[in-house]
């Protein structure tokens, strides 16, 4: 490996949807090597680690590069611990509250004035003037052309119902200051050790917005191995009608975006039938 010498203990790491991920030892340090992801995502992770790494436990990205063939890759410092997916049931129960606390702690990070709302780039700038603009963009015809679904032979029945619901609840998408939000928290990108959260990894989906958006992401994906965490999110936020409305609004948006990116934009995504069914379930029965 041309960037490091004396490579030892090379291991494949699980969980990457797009990129391949490995860890290795070089000298006194252990590193993570990711290849095949989007260059802008790697640069964004580097921005986050430099800007906010002293406040939140993210991987320290030490280099972002491209091969001669244009394939992007990056190196970062290894974080000790195990992914939530690999914990046993007792360990996941014990870590539920620390997970919520660390995700909400991100909201304490000061965002530079004028940075915008929504997913930000590798320079820390997001494209929307308001949080409402970001949430509603998913049904804005100038941003998302949903007619493409018919060309892909994908039924838009659930999509149309979800958009109708989102428009009814869009008034909940009001905040007056942007906060740093982990846009893709799940069992594969949160690392824990001895009952503490040691790492939030793969932060390419991070955004400026409402901290509850992250909680809505957990509720939408509804992972089997995170049911204790999901139950705690519901107990903590469902008692307040405003928070519950926000979570429902954001979950609809998350499902719609996943369908649009996977079907209309042909990006790599999760099982689109499952996503469509999950979105339909939320429309019919709520969270």
PLY file of the C-alpha trace (Angstrom):
ply
format ascii 1.0
element vertex 287
property float x
property float y
property float z
element edge 286
property int vertex1
property int vertex2
end_header
0.00 0.00 0.00
1.80 3.09 -1.26
0.73 5.46 1.55
1.88 3.25 4.42
4.77 0.89 5.10
5.03 -2.16 7.34
1.38 -3.13 6.85
0.19 -5.82 9.25
-3.04 -7.48 10.41
-5.13 -6.54 7.35
-8.79 -7.37 8.05
-12.04 -6.90 6.15
-14.72 -4.90 8.02
-18.44 -5.48 7.54
-21.30 -3.09 6.91
-20.40 -0.98 3.86
-23.29 -0.62 1.41
-21.23 1.04 -1.34
-17.57 0.94 -0.39
-15.27 -1.86 0.73
-13.71 -1.35 4.15
-10.59 -2.81 5.77
-8.48 -2.20 8.85
-4.71 -2.59 9.15
-1.81 -1.88 11.45
1.06 0.42 10.48
3.61 1.28 13.14
1.95 2.28 16.39
-1.45 2.99 14.83
-4.36 1.06 13.41
-6.14 2.54 10.40
-9.32 2.05 8.38
-9.09 1.89 4.59
-12.26 2.54 2.56
-12.45 2.30 -1.22
-15.21 2.62 -3.81
-17.38 5.24 -2.15
-18.10 8.74 -3.41
-15.15 11.10 -3.28
-17.29 13.92 -1.94
-18.47 11.72 0.94
-14.90 10.95 1.96
-14.02 14.64 1.78
-17.10 15.47 3.83
-16.09 12.96 6.50
-12.67 14.61 6.57
-14.30 18.02 7.02
-16.43 16.69 9.90
-13.45 15.09 11.64
-11.40 18.28 11.39
-14.23 20.65 12.31
-16.06 18.68 14.98
-13.77 15.79 15.94
-12.91 17.36 19.30
-16.61 17.39 20.25
-18.07 14.19 18.80
-16.42 10.76 18.42
-15.96 10.49 14.66
-13.12 8.79 12.81
-10.15 11.07 12.16
-9.79 11.05 8.37
-6.09 11.37 7.56
-6.18 11.17 3.77
-8.57 11.19 0.78
-7.23 10.03 -2.60
-8.07 8.67 -6.05
-6.51 5.85 -8.04
-5.30 6.39 -11.59
-8.66 4.93 -12.70
-10.55 7.54 -10.70
-11.67 5.25 -7.86
-11.84 7.15 -4.57
-10.47 5.88 -1.28
-9.63 7.23 2.15
-7.71 6.44 5.31
-8.84 7.17 8.86
-7.82 6.32 12.40
-9.35 3.12 13.77
-11.84 3.44 16.66
-11.88 0.62 19.19
-15.13 -1.13 19.95
-17.85 -3.12 18.21
-20.72 -2.04 16.01
-24.13 -2.15 17.68
-25.06 -4.90 15.23
-22.42 -7.15 16.80
-23.43 -6.59 20.43
-25.54 -9.11 22.31
-29.08 -8.31 23.46
-28.03 -7.25 26.97
-25.29 -4.98 25.64
-27.69 -3.34 23.18
-30.21 -2.69 25.96
-27.54 -1.08 28.11
-26.26 1.10 25.27
-29.67 2.46 24.17
-29.66 5.58 26.33
-26.01 6.49 25.55
-26.86 6.24 21.83
-29.70 8.76 22.16
-27.53 11.02 24.29
-24.63 11.10 21.82
-26.93 11.77 18.87
-28.57 14.64 20.72
-25.17 15.89 21.89
-24.35 16.59 18.27
-26.98 19.34 18.47
-24.74 21.18 20.92
-22.18 21.76 18.17
-22.13 25.36 16.97
-22.89 25.62 13.24
-21.30 28.60 11.42
-23.81 31.34 10.57
-25.03 31.17 6.97
-24.22 27.47 6.51
-27.76 26.64 5.33
-29.96 23.61 5.98
-29.97 20.04 4.71
-27.02 17.87 3.69
-23.85 19.91 3.59
-20.84 19.50 1.31
-17.13 19.01 2.01
-16.83 22.73 2.73
-19.64 22.75 5.29
-22.29 24.46 3.16
-25.86 23.19 2.74
-28.14 24.25 -0.16
-31.43 25.18 1.55
-32.33 28.48 3.18
-34.70 26.87 5.71
-35.34 23.46 7.22
-38.84 23.57 5.75
-37.28 23.98 2.29
-35.20 20.85 2.79
-38.06 18.67 4.03
-40.50 19.86 1.36
-37.94 19.54 -1.46
-38.82 15.85 -1.77
-42.19 16.81 -3.33
-40.97 19.94 -5.12
-41.26 19.24 -8.85
-38.22 21.39 -9.61
-36.12 19.15 -7.35
-37.64 15.67 -7.69
-39.24 14.36 -10.87
-41.44 11.56 -9.57
-42.78 10.82 -13.05
-39.59 8.81 -13.60
-41.04 6.03 -11.43
-43.51 5.02 -14.15
-40.64 4.77 -16.63
-38.94 2.37 -14.21
-42.17 0.31 -13.92
-42.39 1.18 -10.23
-45.85 1.77 -8.74
-46.19 5.24 -7.22
-49.29 4.43 -5.15
-47.51 4.48 -1.81
-45.35 7.43 -2.86
-48.39 9.58 -3.68
-50.09 8.75 -0.39
-46.87 9.49 1.52
-46.48 12.84 -0.24
-50.07 13.74 0.63
-49.38 12.89 4.28
-46.12 14.82 4.31
-47.86 17.90 2.95
-50.42 17.64 5.77
-47.69 17.49 8.39
-45.14 19.83 6.80
-45.97 22.57 9.31
-44.02 20.54 11.87
-40.83 21.11 9.85
-40.04 24.41 11.52
-36.83 25.17 13.38
-35.07 28.48 13.79
-31.45 27.36 14.11
-29.62 24.54 12.31
-28.04 21.75 14.36
-25.55 19.09 13.39
-27.46 15.87 12.69
-26.19 12.36 11.97
-28.29 11.53 8.92
-27.77 7.76 8.91
-27.51 6.38 12.45
-27.95 2.63 12.60
-26.48 -0.58 13.97
-23.65 -0.66 11.43
-22.27 2.83 11.97
-22.31 3.31 15.73
-19.44 1.79 17.71
-19.54 0.98 21.42
-17.07 -0.25 24.01
-17.73 -1.04 27.68
-21.17 0.58 27.67
-20.00 3.81 26.03
-20.30 5.15 22.48
-16.78 5.38 21.07
-17.53 6.15 17.44
-20.01 7.52 14.91
-18.69 6.37 11.56
-19.51 6.89 7.88
-20.97 10.37 8.31
-21.45 11.16 4.62
-25.19 11.70 5.17
-24.76 14.24 7.98
-26.84 17.40 7.69
-27.81 20.66 9.35
-31.32 20.56 10.72
-33.53 19.17 13.49
-31.93 16.60 15.88
-35.20 14.64 15.77
-34.47 13.79 12.14
-31.89 11.31 13.39
-34.45 9.71 15.70
-36.90 9.48 12.80
-34.24 7.61 10.84
-34.05 4.97 13.58
-37.85 4.70 13.60
-38.14 4.40 9.83
-35.59 1.60 9.43
-36.93 -0.14 12.55
-33.99 -2.56 12.81
-34.69 -5.82 14.64
-31.49 -5.49 16.64
-32.31 -1.96 17.77
-35.79 -2.53 19.18
-34.77 -1.56 22.72
-33.33 1.68 21.38
-36.42 2.32 19.25
-38.72 1.71 22.21
-36.71 4.22 24.24
-36.99 6.80 21.44
-40.78 6.36 21.45
-41.02 6.66 25.24
-38.81 9.72 25.24
-40.45 11.67 22.41
-43.98 10.38 21.69
-45.50 11.92 24.80
-45.05 15.36 23.27
-47.50 15.83 20.38
-45.21 18.27 18.55
-42.22 15.92 18.70
-44.37 12.99 17.57
-45.63 15.03 14.61
-42.08 15.95 13.65
-40.95 12.32 13.80
-43.83 11.21 11.58
-43.14 14.02 9.12
-39.43 13.21 8.94
-39.96 9.44 8.65
-42.16 10.03 5.59
-39.45 12.19 4.06
-36.76 9.58 4.77
-38.74 6.83 3.06
-39.57 9.01 0.06
-35.95 10.03 -0.39
-34.76 6.43 -0.25
-37.23 5.46 -2.98
-36.35 8.45 -5.13
-32.60 7.92 -4.86
-32.83 4.19 -5.54
-35.50 4.11 -8.26
-35.37 7.51 -9.97
-31.65 8.25 -9.59
-30.60 4.59 -9.82
-28.30 4.87 -6.82
-27.27 1.86 -4.75
-29.79 1.42 -1.96
-31.51 -1.08 0.28
-34.25 -3.55 -0.68
-36.65 -1.19 -2.42
-39.66 -3.49 -1.91
-39.01 -3.43 1.84
-38.63 0.36 1.81
-41.87 0.81 -0.14
-43.75 -1.55 2.19
-42.33 0.17 5.27
-43.34 3.59 3.96
-46.85 2.28 3.24
-47.06 0.84 6.75
-46.14 4.22 8.26
-48.76 5.98 6.11
-51.47 3.52 7.20
-50.59 3.03 10.85
-48.11 5.74 11.85
-44.91 5.09 13.78
0 1
1 2
2 3
3 4
4 5
5 6
6 7
7 8
8 9
9 10
10 11
11 12
12 13
13 14
14 15
15 16
16 17
17 18
18 19
19 20
20 21
21 22
22 23
23 24
24 25
25 26
26 27
27 28
28 29
29 30
30 31
31 32
32 33
33 34
34 35
35 36
36 37
37 38
38 39
39 40
40 41
41 42
42 43
43 44
44 45
45 46
46 47
47 48
48 49
49 50
50 51
51 52
52 53
53 54
54 55
55 56
56 57
57 58
58 59
59 60
60 61
61 62
62 63
63 64
64 65
65 66
66 67
67 68
68 69
69 70
70 71
71 72
72 73
73 74
74 75
75 76
76 77
77 78
78 79
79 80
80 81
81 82
82 83
83 84
84 85
85 86
86 87
87 88
88 89
89 90
90 91
91 92
92 93
93 94
94 95
95 96
96 97
97 98
98 99
99 100
100 101
101 102
102 103
103 104
104 105
105 106
106 107
107 108
108 109
109 110
110 111
111 112
112 113
113 114
114 115
115 116
116 117
117 118
118 119
119 120
120 121
121 122
122 123
123 124
124 125
125 126
126 127
127 128
128 129
129 130
130 131
131 132
132 133
133 134
134 135
135 136
136 137
137 138
138 139
139 140
140 141
141 142
142 143
143 144
144 145
145 146
146 147
147 148
148 149
149 150
150 151
151 152
152 153
153 154
154 155
155 156
156 157
157 158
158 159
159 160
160 161
161 162
162 163
163 164
164 165
165 166
166 167
167 168
168 169
169 170
170 171
171 172
172 173
173 174
174 175
175 176
176 177
177 178
178 179
179 180
180 181
181 182
182 183
183 184
184 185
185 186
186 187
187 188
188 189
189 190
190 191
191 192
192 193
193 194
194 195
195 196
196 197
197 198
198 199
199 200
200 201
201 202
202 203
203 204
204 205
205 206
206 207
207 208
208 209
209 210
210 211
211 212
212 213
213 214
214 215
215 216
216 217
217 218
218 219
219 220
220 221
221 222
222 223
223 224
224 225
225 226
226 227
227 228
228 229
229 230
230 231
231 232
232 233
233 234
234 235
235 236
236 237
237 238
238 239
239 240
240 241
241 242
242 243
243 244
244 245
245 246
246 247
247 248
248 249
249 250
250 251
251 252
252 253
253 254
254 255
255 256
256 257
257 258
258 259
259 260
260 261
261 262
262 263
263 264
264 265
265 266
266 267
267 268
268 269
269 270
270 271
271 272
272 273
273 274
274 275
275 276
276 277
277 278
278 279
279 280
280 281
281 282
282 283
283 284
284 285
285 286
